[in-house]
Amino acid sequence: MTEDFYDLLEIPSDASQDEIKEAYREQVRVYHPDLNDDDRAQAQFTAVKKAYDILGDPVERQAYDRLGHEDYVAKRTSGLPSPDVWQSETDSSGTSSIDAAEATATTGSTTGSTGSNRSRSRTASGASASTATGSTTGSSGTSTAGSTGDASTSGATGEATGSATATNGGTATGGRGVGSTRGTAGETGSNAGRFADNALVQWWHRQNFAWPLIWLSVLTYVVGLGHYGRENADSLRLLWADLTAIGADPAALWDAVTTQRYGVQPPVEFVTGVELVAPPLPPTQWYGVLAGVVVAAVAIVGLYRAVRRRDTWGPVTIDETIVVAVAIGASTTLLGGPLLAGAALMPVLFGVIVYRTRQLPGWSPSYGYVLAVLAPAIGFALGTAGIQSLPAEFAAFVLVPLIGALGLPLRATIRKRFGR
């Protein structure tokens, strides 16, 4: 179980300020609500931010070390979710070890049967207990917990996020709302709460899919380039033989690649000729169905936001990105093969992930990477308009996108290993 702020940041008590800052950045990338869809993400992020604010300030850190965690929190902090919200350990009976009072500590005062800011509901033989997890923020508020495990949180602007689990009756999901979150033994829960408590769902929410998505889009595009090269292998060999024969004369080389194509098929013509599966419908209807798949995915995400999320116009989540990306990838692959799919996926995924990363403290990757992987889409647009030349196609479909696609992971690796 998490003991103190050092444990929250996963650093030793004698860590340097640089080590504290680096640990904070790493934890933020895992627990920031924009990157983590778990219901507890807001509480986890709040705890990490508070830990960094205290340990990152030498004066406050000295006071924290002198007073100890319990006394410091009681005397000098407010609005801090319990560190126990970081874990959801389950005992042999399957009951979560996090309770409502610990997970919903708010700005204001906390009272309960134990008379402290930490109260726990326990299960005895023949008795019932309840467990609630969540986080509450507000300009003012009060959190109370009784011996029966009834946790109620209210405030002037109290916004509660969390779920309450009753071990002797079911699950009650608080979701996001204004007012109070209550978990009482015997209260019947909803299907949504049971779904949120599913181990597979919790595992999914703990994963960071940013890099897998980036690499999947790049791999799809590289496979598409390989497909294009294989279909134009004879023409490319002829082009290479001619360029090799010309030698190192820049003017002659330029004249050779701009005056003839050597039979190399323009990329836009290539993707329109790809037919991985025989269309089951006439072309117009088939294109309409494929476009409808993408529209349906966007509509589902929009409907979910309108019904389930308070921040309807908030940042796009990774789950939403995956839903839309799957629809785009499947449709474009059936339409024009992996080359078209990669050209469509890379700017979408790079754009979302770069934007989300820039919202966090620390590294702010350039949008230049997004512009670079957008080059194939621009190349398709120019090809459709009749602007076609081998040098421009090489730049738009090979040189620029691969520099951008490999440059972002390389830059991230350098920053992680060397701190710059």
VOPAGU-2260 file (C-alpha; in pm, 1 decimal, decimal comma):
REM VOPAGU-2260
SITE   aa  ch    i         X         Y         Z
SITE  MET   A    0       0,0       0,0       0,0
SITE  THR   A    1     127,8     349,4     -74,5
SITE  GLU   A    2     277,1     507,5     237,3
SITE  ASP   A    3     380,3     866,7     156,2
SITE  PHE   A    4     462,5    1113,2    -120,4
SITE  TYR   A    5     797,2     950,8    -193,3
SITE  ASP   A    6     616,9     621,7    -244,4
SITE  LEU   A    7     364,2     792,9    -471,8
SITE  LEU   A    8     641,5     916,4    -700,3
SITE  GLU   A    9     832,2     588,7    -664,0
SITE  ILE   A   10    1154,0     756,7    -548,7
SITE  PRO   A   11    1378,4     715,1    -242,7
SITE  SER   A   12    1356,2     965,9      40,1
SITE  ASP   A   13    1700,1    1103,5     -48,7
SITE  ALA   A   14    1614,9    1165,4    -415,1
SITE  SER   A   15    1758,1    1478,4    -576,8
SITE  GLN   A   16    1538,6    1755,6    -714,2
SITE  ASP   A   17    1614,8    1642,4   -1068,8
SITE  GLU   A   18    1508,4    1287,3    -981,4
SITE  ILE   A   19    1186,2    1420,1    -828,3
SITE  LYS   A   20    1110,0    1623,1   -1139,9
SITE  GLU   A   21    1177,5    1330,4   -1372,8
SITE  ALA   A   22     967,5    1093,9   -1160,6
SITE  TYR   A   23     682,1    1343,7   -1164,1
SITE  ARG   A   24     692,1    1371,8   -1541,6
SITE  GLU   A   25     686,4     994,7   -1580,7
SITE  GLN   A   26     389,5     957,0   -1344,0
SITE  VAL   A   27     196,2    1236,6   -1515,4
SITE  ARG   A   28     227,2    1060,0   -1848,6
SITE  VAL   A   29      59,7     758,1   -1691,1
SITE  TYR   A   30    -205,5     917,0   -1469,2
SITE  HIS   A   31    -305,8    1243,5   -1639,0
SITE  PRO   A   32    -684,7    1221,6   -1701,1
SITE  ASP   A   33    -632,8    1310,1   -2068,7
SITE  LEU   A   34    -418,1     998,7   -2108,4
SITE  ASN   A   35    -586,3     762,8   -1863,9
SITE  ASP   A   36    -956,3     681,0   -1891,3
SITE  ASP   A   37    -972,5     504,3   -1555,5
SITE  ASP   A   38   -1234,7     651,0   -1321,2
SITE  ARG   A   39    -963,1     704,2   -1060,6
SITE  ALA   A   40    -729,8     896,1   -1293,8
SITE  GLN   A   41    -829,7    1241,0   -1163,9
SITE  ALA   A   42    -761,9    1140,1    -803,3
SITE  GLN   A   43    -433,3     979,0    -898,3
SITE  PHE   A   44    -322,5    1284,4   -1092,5
SITE  THR   A   45    -422,9    1516,5    -806,5
SITE  ALA   A   46    -218,2    1310,4    -561,1
SITE  VAL   A   47      86,4    1310,6    -789,9
SITE  LYS   A   48      60,5    1686,0    -846,8
SITE  LYS   A   49      37,7    1752,5    -473,9
SITE  ALA   A   50     333,5    1523,4    -404,9
SITE  TYR   A   51     544,4    1710,3    -661,1
SITE  ASP   A   52     438,4    2052,8    -534,8
SITE  ILE   A   53     559,8    1957,6    -186,7
SITE  LEU   A   54     870,1    1751,5    -260,7
SITE  GLY   A   55     973,5    1977,3    -547,6
SITE  ASP   A   56     988,1    2276,2    -310,7
SITE  PRO   A   57    1298,3    2241,4     -88,0
SITE  VAL   A   58    1138,6    2440,2     195,9
SITE  GLU   A   59     814,2    2239,4     192,3
SITE  ARG   A   60    1007,2    1917,1     154,7
SITE  GLN   A   61    1208,8    1998,2     465,3
SITE  ALA   A   62     887,2    2061,2     659,5
SITE  TYR   A   63     737,0    1740,0     521,8
SITE  ASP   A   64    1038,5    1536,1     628,2
SITE  ARG   A   65    1037,8    1698,7     971,2
SITE  LEU   A   66     666,8    1652,5    1045,5
SITE  GLY   A   67     620,1    1318,3     877,7
SITE  HIS   A   68     351,0    1230,4     625,9
SITE  GLU   A   69      51,0    1198,9     858,1
SITE  ASP   A   70     109,8    1522,9    1051,3
SITE  TYR   A   71     204,3    1721,2     742,4
SITE  VAL   A   72    -107,6    1615,8     551,7
SITE  ALA   A   73    -330,8    1685,6     849,8
SITE  LYS   A   74    -184,8    2029,5     918,1
SITE  ARG   A   75     -76,4    2171,4     584,7
SITE  THR   A   76    -272,9    2015,8     296,6
SITE  SER   A   77    -630,3    2010,8     174,4
SITE  GLY   A   78    -815,5    1864,1    -121,2
SITE  LEU   A   79    -581,3    1566,6    -132,7
SITE  PRO   A   80    -716,4    1224,2    -233,5
SITE  SER   A   81    -581,9     941,3     -23,9
SITE  PRO   A   82    -263,8     780,3    -157,7
SITE  ASP   A   83    -449,0     447,2    -132,1
SITE  VAL   A   84    -639,5     543,1    -446,8
SITE  TRP   A   85    -328,0     436,5    -632,1
SITE  GLN   A   86    -391,8      74,1    -562,0
SITE  SER   A   87    -692,3    -150,2    -602,6
SITE  GLU   A   88    -557,0    -456,8    -431,4
SITE  THR   A   89    -809,3    -735,7    -388,0
SITE  ASP   A   90    -817,6    -972,5     -94,7
SITE  SER   A   91    -899,7   -1340,4    -113,6
SITE  SER   A   92   -1273,1   -1268,6    -110,0
SITE  GLY   A   93   -1244,6   -1033,8    -405,6
SITE  THR   A   94   -1312,9    -716,8    -204,5
SITE  SER   A   95   -1128,1    -400,2    -297,9
SITE  SER   A   96    -902,8    -265,4     -23,0
SITE  ILE   A   97    -978,6     100,1    -102,7
SITE  ASP   A   98   -1262,3     257,3      88,7
SITE  ALA   A   99   -1482,8     555,8      28,0
SITE  ALA   A  100   -1350,6     790,0     292,3
SITE  GLU   A  101    -989,0     751,8     180,2
SITE  ALA   A  102   -1065,1     798,0    -188,7
SITE  THR   A  103   -1289,6    1102,8    -152,9
SITE  ALA   A  104   -1103,0    1331,7      84,7
SITE  THR   A  105   -1201,5    1688,7     -10,9
SITE  THR   A  106   -1121,4    2049,7      63,3
SITE  GLY   A  107   -1265,6    2114,0     405,3
SITE  SER   A  108   -1287,1    1887,7     708,5
SITE  THR   A  109   -1318,9    1511,7     740,0
SITE  THR   A  110   -1507,0    1353,1    1025,6
SITE  GLY   A  111   -1606,3     994,8    1101,0
SITE  SER   A  112   -1631,8     729,2    1359,6
SITE  THR   A  113   -1252,1     715,6    1391,1
SITE  GLY   A  114   -1219,8    1094,0    1432,3
SITE  SER   A  115    -937,4    1116,9    1172,8
SITE  ASN   A  116    -894,5    1198,3     805,7
SITE  ARG   A  117    -862,6     828,1     733,2
SITE  SER   A  118   -1153,0     599,7     817,6
SITE  ARG   A  119   -1190,9     247,3     694,4
SITE  SER   A  120   -1485,4      17,8     667,5
SITE  ARG   A  121   -1409,9    -342,0     750,0
SITE  THR   A  122   -1590,4    -666,5     699,0
SITE  ALA   A  123   -1654,1    -882,0    1007,2
SITE  SER   A  124   -1826,2   -1217,9    1036,3
SITE  GLY   A  125   -2194,2   -1167,0     958,2
SITE  ALA   A  126   -2147,1    -791,1     895,6
SITE  SER   A  127   -2161,3    -595,8     574,3
SITE  ALA   A  128   -1914,2    -344,9     436,5
SITE  SER   A  129   -1882,8    -118,9     141,7
SITE  THR   A  130   -1598,3      15,4     -54,3
SITE  ALA   A  131   -1595,6     325,9    -265,9
SITE  THR   A  132   -1329,1     474,9    -480,5
SITE  GLY   A  133   -1329,4     810,3    -647,6
SITE  SER   A  134   -1209,0    1163,5    -627,6
SITE  THR   A  135   -1383,3    1485,9    -536,5
SITE  THR   A  136   -1285,5    1841,3    -612,9
SITE  GLY   A  137   -1463,2    2158,7    -518,3
SITE  SER   A  138   -1420,7    2501,7    -369,8
SITE  SER   A  139   -1535,3    2369,7     -35,1
SITE  GLY   A  140   -1678,7    2047,2      95,7
SITE  THR   A  141   -1706,3    1789,1     370,9
SITE  SER   A  142   -1633,3    1416,6     362,6
SITE  THR   A  143   -1782,9    1191,9     627,7
SITE  ALA   A  144   -1754,3     820,2     675,4
SITE  GLY   A  145   -1943,4     614,6     929,5
SITE  SER   A  146   -1876,4     274,3    1066,7
SITE  THR   A  147   -2121,9     120,2     820,5
SITE  GLY   A  148   -1908,9     233,0     527,4
SITE  ASP   A  149   -2147,4     509,9     414,3
SITE  ALA   A  150   -1940,1     776,4     242,7
SITE  SER   A  151   -2100,0    1105,2     145,6
SITE  THR   A  152   -1925,8    1395,8     -17,8
SITE  SER   A  153   -2076,8    1735,2     -78,0
SITE  GLY   A  154   -1952,0    2085,9    -152,9
SITE  ALA   A  155   -2050,7    2425,5    -284,0
SITE  THR   A  156   -1926,6    2325,5    -623,0
SITE  GLY   A  157   -1847,3    1964,9    -533,2
SITE  GLU   A  158   -1776,8    1765,3    -844,2
SITE  ALA   A  159   -1746,2    1398,3    -769,4
SITE  THR   A  160   -1591,9    1134,9    -987,7
SITE  GLY   A  161   -1575,4     775,5    -883,4
SITE  SER   A  162   -1749,4     450,9    -817,7
SITE  ALA   A  163   -1885,2     298,6    -500,9
SITE  THR   A  164   -1869,1     -75,0    -455,2
SITE  ALA   A  165   -2083,1    -249,0    -197,5
SITE  THR   A  166   -1939,4    -583,2    -101,3
SITE  ASN   A  167   -2268,1    -703,0      44,8
SITE  GLY   A  168   -2510,4    -604,8    -222,5
SITE  GLY   A  169   -2363,2    -485,1    -547,2
SITE  THR   A  170   -2204,6    -182,9    -708,8
SITE  ALA   A  171   -2311,6     177,0    -734,4
SITE  THR   A  172   -2139,6     390,5    -992,1
SITE  GLY   A  173   -2110,2     761,3    -928,5
SITE  GLY   A  174   -1977,1     846,0   -1273,0
SITE  ARG   A  175   -1925,5    1221,4   -1290,7
SITE  GLY   A  176   -2171,5    1447,8   -1127,9
SITE  VAL   A  177   -2235,2    1740,7    -899,6
SITE  GLY   A  178   -2339,6    1678,0    -544,1
SITE  SER   A  179   -2250,1    1359,6    -362,5
SITE  THR   A  180   -2116,7    1010,7    -408,9
SITE  ARG   A  181   -2260,2     752,7    -174,8
SITE  GLY   A  182   -2183,7     381,8    -127,4
SITE  THR   A  183   -2389,6     191,0     128,3
SITE  ALA   A  184   -2395,0    -178,1     205,9
SITE  GLY   A  185   -2684,7    -349,7      37,0
SITE  GLU   A  186   -2722,5     -86,4    -236,7
SITE  THR   A  187   -2791,4    -243,7    -575,1
SITE  GLY   A  188   -2545,7    -137,6    -845,4
SITE  SER   A  189   -2573,0     -83,6   -1219,2
SITE  ASN   A  190   -2433,9    -282,6   -1508,7
SITE  ALA   A  191   -2204,1      10,6   -1583,9
SITE  GLY   A  192   -2048,0     -17,7   -1240,8
SITE  ARG   A  193   -1991,1    -389,6   -1276,4
SITE  PHE   A  194   -1840,9    -328,8   -1618,0
SITE  ALA   A  195   -1603,3     -63,0   -1479,8
SITE  ASP   A  196   -1491,2    -302,1   -1206,4
SITE  ASN   A  197   -1409,0    -574,1   -1458,4
SITE  ALA   A  198   -1042,4    -674,9   -1433,8
SITE  LEU   A  199    -997,0    -665,6   -1811,5
SITE  VAL   A  200   -1138,6    -311,5   -1831,2
SITE  GLN   A  201    -914,5    -195,5   -1549,1
SITE  TRP   A  202    -614,1    -352,5   -1721,3
SITE  TRP   A  203    -707,0    -180,6   -2047,2
SITE  HIS   A  204    -728,3     159,0   -1878,0
SITE  ARG   A  205    -383,1     116,5   -1726,9
SITE  GLN   A  206    -218,4      66,0   -2065,3
SITE  ASN   A  207     -46,0     339,8   -2261,4
SITE  PHE   A  208    -135,4     284,8   -2625,8
SITE  ALA   A  209      32,6     596,0   -2766,3
SITE  TRP   A  210     346,4     429,5   -2900,3
SITE  PRO   A  211     175,6     111,2   -3021,2
SITE  LEU   A  212     -63,5     328,3   -3222,9
SITE  ILE   A  213     222,7     533,9   -3365,9
SITE  TRP   A  214     419,2     226,2   -3468,4
SITE  LEU   A  215     112,9      49,6   -3607,2
SITE  SER   A  216      38,6     339,6   -3841,5
SITE  VAL   A  217     403,1     358,7   -3952,3
SITE  LEU   A  218     420,7     -17,7   -4006,7
SITE  THR   A  219     102,1      -8,2   -4212,5
SITE  TYR   A  220     249,5     263,4   -4432,2
SITE  VAL   A  221     583,3      83,5   -4475,2
SITE  VAL   A  222     396,4    -232,6   -4576,8
SITE  GLY   A  223     209,7     -18,4   -4830,0
SITE  LEU   A  224     537,1     114,5   -4969,3
SITE  GLY   A  225     661,9    -242,1   -4999,7
SITE  HIS   A  226     343,7    -339,2   -5183,0
SITE  TYR   A  227     386,1     -44,7   -5420,6
SITE  GLY   A  228     752,5    -130,1   -5480,2
SITE  ARG   A  229     677,1    -495,3   -5551,1
SITE  GLU   A  230     408,0    -409,7   -5805,7
SITE  ASN   A  231     647,6    -165,4   -5979,3
SITE  ALA   A  232     964,6    -370,8   -5934,4
SITE  ASP   A  233    1056,8    -397,7   -6304,6
SITE  SER   A  234    1005,8     -26,4   -6364,8
SITE  LEU   A  235    1206,0      70,0   -6055,7
SITE  ARG   A  236    1492,9    -158,1   -6162,3
SITE  LEU   A  237    1494,7       8,6   -6504,2
SITE  LEU   A  238    1498,7     352,6   -6340,7
SITE  TRP   A  239    1783,5     253,4   -6110,8
SITE  ALA   A  240    1989,1     109,7   -6398,3
SITE  ASP   A  241    1947,6     431,1   -6598,0
SITE  LEU   A  242    2041,7     652,7   -6302,9
SITE  THR   A  243    2344,6     436,3   -6228,5
SITE  ALA   A  244    2457,2     462,9   -6590,1
SITE  ILE   A  245    2427,8     841,5   -6584,5
SITE  GLY   A  246    2659,2     867,7   -6287,1
SITE  ALA   A  247    2711,5    1178,4   -6074,1
SITE  ASP   A  248    2595,4    1441,7   -6323,2
SITE  PRO   A  249    2318,1    1632,6   -6133,8
SITE  ALA   A  250    2176,9    1798,6   -6445,3
SITE  ALA   A  251    2154,7    1470,2   -6635,9
SITE  LEU   A  252    2001,4    1291,7   -6336,6
SITE  TRP   A  253    1738,8    1560,7   -6294,6
SITE  ASP   A  254    1656,9    1553,7   -6663,9
SITE  ALA   A  255    1618,5    1175,5   -6653,3
SITE  VAL   A  256    1367,7    1168,2   -6363,6
SITE  THR   A  257    1163,8    1468,4   -6480,6
SITE  THR   A  258    1121,3    1383,9   -6847,8
SITE  GLN   A  259    1007,3    1022,8   -6822,3
SITE  ARG   A  260     855,7     782,1   -6568,4
SITE  TYR   A  261    1019,4     455,2   -6678,3
SITE  GLY   A  262     682,5     288,5   -6639,6
SITE  VAL   A  263     658,1     365,9   -6265,9
SITE  GLN   A  264     289,4     392,7   -6179,7
SITE  PRO   A  265     175,6     716,5   -6008,4
SITE  PRO   A  266      74,3     639,4   -5645,7
SITE  VAL   A  267    -277,7     773,7   -5690,6
SITE  GLU   A  268    -333,2     541,5   -5985,8
SITE  PHE   A  269    -180,4     255,3   -5792,8
SITE  VAL   A  270    -417,2     281,9   -5493,1
SITE  THR   A  271    -723,0     322,1   -5714,8
SITE  GLY   A  272    -626,0       0,1   -5889,5
SITE  VAL   A  273    -572,3    -202,2   -5571,0
SITE  GLU   A  274    -842,0    -461,1   -5508,1
SITE  LEU   A  275    -766,1    -670,6   -5201,8
SITE  VAL   A  276   -1118,7    -812,7   -5203,2
SITE  ALA   A  277   -1378,7    -819,3   -5475,9
SITE  PRO   A  278   -1632,5    -542,2   -5399,0
SITE  PRO   A  279   -1968,4    -704,0   -5314,8
SITE  LEU   A  280   -2152,4    -395,6   -5442,2
SITE  PRO   A  281   -2133,2    -160,9   -5739,9
SITE  PRO   A  282   -1843,9      89,8   -5701,5
SITE  THR   A  283   -2055,2     387,5   -5592,9
SITE  GLN   A  284   -2242,4     187,7   -5329,8
SITE  TRP   A  285   -1922,2      19,2   -5211,6
SITE  TYR   A  286   -1749,5     354,1   -5159,6
SITE  GLY   A  287   -2056,6     474,9   -4975,2
SITE  VAL   A  288   -2047,4     176,9   -4739,9
SITE  LEU   A  289   -1677,9     228,9   -4662,8
SITE  ALA   A  290   -1732,8     598,3   -4597,3
SITE  GLY   A  291   -2032,3     507,2   -4383,1
SITE  VAL   A  292   -1812,9     292,1   -4157,7
SITE  VAL   A  293   -1598,9     594,3   -4072,1
SITE  VAL   A  294   -1902,4     820,0   -4027,5
SITE  ALA   A  295   -2064,2     560,4   -3799,7
SITE  ALA   A  296   -1749,9     539,0   -3582,9
SITE  VAL   A  297   -1738,7     917,0   -3544,8
SITE  ALA   A  298   -2111,6     921,3   -3466,9
SITE  ILE   A  299   -2071,4     653,4   -3198,7
SITE  VAL   A  300   -1792,4     851,1   -3034,3
SITE  GLY   A  301   -2000,6    1169,1   -3049,4
SITE  LEU   A  302   -2306,5     996,0   -2904,5
SITE  TYR   A  303   -2101,2     844,8   -2623,8
SITE  ARG   A  304   -1959,6    1188,3   -2542,8
SITE  ALA   A  305   -2303,0    1347,2   -2537,4
SITE  VAL   A  306   -2456,0    1076,8   -2315,8
SITE  ARG   A  307   -2172,6     964,7   -2087,2
SITE  ARG   A  308   -1921,5    1248,8   -2067,6
SITE  ARG   A  309   -1974,6    1584,8   -1901,3
SITE  ASP   A  310   -1693,6    1741,5   -2105,8
SITE  THR   A  311   -1857,0    1673,5   -2442,2
SITE  TRP   A  312   -1607,9    1896,6   -2620,8
SITE  GLY   A  313   -1310,0    1785,8   -2412,0
SITE  PRO   A  314    -988,3    1628,4   -2542,7
SITE  VAL   A  315   -1015,3    1310,1   -2747,5
SITE  THR   A  316    -937,6    1002,0   -2539,8
SITE  ILE   A  317    -719,7     712,4   -2650,2
SITE  ASP   A  318   -1023,3     480,4   -2655,5
SITE  GLU   A  319   -1205,7     718,1   -2890,5
SITE  THR   A  320    -895,0     747,5   -3105,7
SITE  ILE   A  321    -870,5     369,6   -3133,1
SITE  VAL   A  322   -1236,6     337,4   -3239,6
SITE  VAL   A  323   -1199,6     596,9   -3515,6
SITE  ALA   A  324    -857,3     465,1   -3621,9
SITE  VAL   A  325    -990,0     110,3   -3662,1
SITE  ALA   A  326   -1273,1     239,7   -3881,6
SITE  ILE   A  327   -1037,8     452,0   -4093,8
SITE  GLY   A  328    -780,4     172,5   -4122,8
SITE  ALA   A  329   -1032,2     -94,1   -4225,2
SITE  SER   A  330   -1212,0     126,6   -4479,2
SITE  THR   A  331    -899,6     266,4   -4645,4
SITE  THR   A  332    -733,1     -75,3   -4660,2
SITE  LEU   A  333   -1031,8    -218,7   -4845,2
SITE  LEU   A  334   -1043,5      88,9   -5065,8
SITE  GLY   A  335    -677,7     127,3   -5163,9
SITE  GLY   A  336    -459,6    -115,8   -4971,4
SITE  PRO   A  337    -209,1     -51,4   -4690,1
SITE  LEU   A  338     -45,2     244,2   -4866,3
SITE  LEU   A  339    -367,6     444,3   -4855,2
SITE  ALA   A  340    -445,9     317,6   -4503,6
SITE  GLY   A  341    -107,9     424,8   -4368,1
SITE  ALA   A  342    -132,8     762,8   -4540,5
SITE  ALA   A  343    -469,7     818,7   -4369,9
SITE  LEU   A  344    -378,8     679,4   -4026,7
SITE  MET   A  345     -44,5     849,0   -3966,3
SITE  PRO   A  346    -161,9    1213,3   -3961,7
SITE  VAL   A  347    -465,8    1124,2   -3748,8
SITE  LEU   A  348    -273,4     928,7   -3484,8
SITE  PHE   A  349      33,0    1152,8   -3483,7
SITE  GLY   A  350    -190,9    1458,3   -3454,8
SITE  VAL   A  351    -389,7    1327,1   -3156,9
SITE  ILE   A  352     -86,6    1196,1   -2969,2
SITE  VAL   A  353     130,8    1502,7   -3028,3
SITE  TYR   A  354    -154,1    1726,6   -2914,9
SITE  ARG   A  355    -216,4    1522,2   -2600,4
SITE  THR   A  356     154,1    1511,5   -2516,8
SITE  ARG   A  357     181,6    1889,7   -2549,4
SITE  GLN   A  358     -93,5    1932,6   -2288,5
SITE  LEU   A  359     126,5    1766,8   -2025,6
SITE  PRO   A  360     422,5    1916,7   -1840,5
SITE  GLY   A  361     762,1    1841,1   -1981,6
SITE  TRP   A  362     828,2    1767,2   -2346,7
SITE  SER   A  363     624,9    1943,3   -2617,1
SITE  PRO   A  364     689,5    1762,8   -2948,7
SITE  SER   A  365     663,5    1973,2   -3262,0
SITE  TYR   A  366     364,1    1963,0   -3493,1
SITE  GLY   A  367     623,6    1939,4   -3768,5
SITE  TYR   A  368     609,9    1561,8   -3725,6
SITE  VAL   A  369     238,7    1574,1   -3807,4
SITE  LEU   A  370     302,6    1784,9   -4116,9
SITE  ALA   A  371     570,6    1539,2   -4229,4
SITE  VAL   A  372     343,7    1234,8   -4211,2
SITE  LEU   A  373      70,7    1436,9   -4382,3
SITE  ALA   A  374     289,0    1451,0   -4696,5
SITE  PRO   A  375     144,5    1132,3   -4857,1
SITE  ALA   A  376    -209,7    1269,6   -4826,5
SITE  ILE   A  377     -90,8    1588,2   -4994,5
SITE  GLY   A  378      79,3    1375,7   -5261,6
SITE  PHE   A  379    -247,7    1192,3   -5331,7
SITE  ALA   A  380    -428,6    1524,6   -5361,5
SITE  LEU   A  381    -170,8    1658,4   -5607,8
SITE  GLY   A  382    -182,0    1334,5   -5806,6
SITE  THR   A  383    -561,2    1355,7   -5829,4
SITE  ALA   A  384    -519,7    1712,2   -5961,3
SITE  GLY   A  385    -284,6    1580,1   -6232,5
SITE  ILE   A  386      40,6    1708,6   -6080,8
SITE  GLN   A  387     271,6    1408,7   -6113,0
SITE  SER   A  388     650,8    1376,9   -6123,6
SITE  LEU   A  389     893,7    1119,4   -5989,5
SITE  PRO   A  390    1097,0    1362,2   -5771,8
SITE  ALA   A  391     784,6    1509,1   -5609,6
SITE  GLU   A  392     637,6    1163,6   -5551,2
SITE  PHE   A  393     961,9    1038,6   -5398,1
SITE  ALA   A  394     967,9    1333,4   -5159,7
SITE  ALA   A  395     597,5    1314,1   -5070,4
SITE  PHE   A  396     568,1     937,6   -5033,3
SITE  VAL   A  397     912,1     823,6   -4916,7
SITE  LEU   A  398    1155,8    1088,2   -4794,9
SITE  VAL   A  399     940,6    1332,0   -4594,9
SITE  PRO   A  400     695,3    1088,8   -4430,5
SITE  LEU   A  401     965,0     843,6   -4323,2
SITE  ILE   A  402    1173,0    1124,1   -4172,2
SITE  GLY   A  403     869,9    1238,8   -3972,5
SITE  ALA   A  404     752,4     888,3   -3883,7
SITE  LEU   A  405    1091,4     775,1   -3754,0
SITE  GLY   A  406    1196,7    1115,3   -3624,7
SITE  LEU   A  407     933,6    1133,7   -3349,1
SITE  PRO   A  408    1021,3     797,6   -3183,9
SITE  LEU   A  409    1392,7     872,7   -3224,8
SITE  ARG   A  410    1352,4    1214,4   -3062,4
SITE  ALA   A  411    1154,7    1063,1   -2775,8
SITE  THR   A  412    1420,6     795,0   -2723,7
SITE  ILE   A  413    1701,1    1053,3   -2714,3
SITE  ARG   A  414    1507,4    1264,2   -2466,8
SITE  LYS   A  415    1435,3     967,5   -2242,6
SITE  ARG   A  416    1791,4     839,0   -2239,6
SITE  PHE   A  417    1984,4    1164,7   -2232,8
SITE  GLY   A  418    1726,7    1407,1   -2090,5
SITE  ARG   A  419    1732,7    1648,6   -2383,8
